[in-house]
Amino acid sequence: MAMAKFFAALILALIAISMLQTVVMAANGQNCVFLQSQYGPGSLKSYQCPSQCSRRCGKTQYHKPCMFFCQKCCRKCLCVPPGYYGNKAVCPCYNNWKTKEGGPKCP
């Protein structure tokens, strides 16, 4: 009888953990949608590109080339990823535009 209660409690605990995991995964998906809508393709107007590129290029020692390419990419993609570096997956156009040599075009 004690063993049956133990297994019942164990099964209930596993179900609770599974439900919690589902809630956390759903919440993470919503955050991703929020980032996409705030920074994703078409989230900017072309007049917003200079200020967003200033933010993006604010901590680089190569400010002028960063600004040049960032604004070029922003005008084409109408988005600039969040942060100073990385996070390009939020804006696929910005991420996938490559140079002739195959390197990233957008900073």
Beta strands, then each sheet from edge to edge (+ up, - down):
end
